[in-house]
Amino acid sequence: EAQVTQNPRYLITVTGKKLTVTCSQNMNHEYMSWYRQDPGLGLRQIYYSMNVEVTDKGDVPEGYKVSRKEKRNFPLILESPSPNQTSLYFCASSPAWFGNNEQFFGPGTRLTVL
Amino acid sequence: AQSVAQPEDQVNVAEGNPLTVKCTYSVSGNPYLFWYVQYPNRGLQFLLKYITGDNLVKGSYGFEAEFNKSQTSFHLKKPSALVSDSALYFCAVRDRGNTDKLIFGTGTRLQVFP
């Protein structure tokens, strides 16, 4: 089954404790992206990757890191999480970054930073 | 600047009645337009998209959307709402003439009452 998987689905952590949220897709997509969803703000893009070893900042990159060493994986790293990073996070992929391709979304990771 | 507006935070409709979820956009070039749906505790799912051609686009689950270039709108519609349509709906636009960036609206919660 074609899908985007994220782990963990739920995470409660404390300020300053490094964490990684994994994202993997099995559709051989070139483009992958991370979003955060907050009430009243919709989805805001954190980072994106057009292909392996190519990443770039989205609209709200501060406090996050990403890497794209393999085509299928695109982990999101919070080196020192803060309470304002409490949010619902989605990973997405699509065949290419341009054009009319729709994005495929993972199930989401709900992160709480205390 | 590119933007997407969903003017209603919530739309309430009785089961069996027609529904409309509004979306307007502002881009510098010709857009690709998308609708996504998010059910509780799930990731976003693609519903439909407008690329070019016929202004009325048909998508999944009986939904359709009408592209209106003069009004820069892309409203989502369904002739007869179901309780199971209750979800959060996002409009998104990709500006082909600019950065090709995908911009999401803030979302509209659709509540269908029995």
Chai-1 contact restraints between the chains, C-beta under 6 A:
chainA,res_idxA,chainB,res_idxB,connection_type,confidence,min_distance_angstrom,max_distance_angstrom,comment,restraint_id
A,G42,B,F104,contact,1.0,0.0,6.0,A-B,restraint_1
A,G42,B,G105,contact,1.0,0.0,6.0,A-B,restraint_2
A,G42,B,T106,contact,1.0,0.0,6.0,A-B,restraint_3
A,G42,B,G107,contact,1.0,0.0,6.0,A-B,restraint_4
A,L43,B,F104,contact,1.0,0.0,6.0,A-B,restraint_5
A,F90,B,G43,contact,1.0,0.0,6.0,A-B,restraint_6
A,F98,B,D100,contact,1.0,0.0,6.0,A-B,restraint_7
A,N100,B,Y32,contact,1.0,0.0,6.0,A-B,restraint_8
A,N100,B,I51,contact,1.0,0.0,6.0,A-B,restraint_9
A,E102,B,F46,contact,1.0,0.0,6.0,A-B,restraint_10
A,F105,B,G43,contact,1.0,0.0,6.0,A-B,restraint_11
A,F105,B,L44,contact,1.0,0.0,6.0,A-B,restraint_12
A,G106,B,G43,contact,1.0,0.0,6.0,A-B,restraint_13
A,P107,B,G43,contact,1.0,0.0,6.0,A-B,restraint_14
A,G108,B,G43,contact,1.0,0.0,6.0,A-B,restraint_15
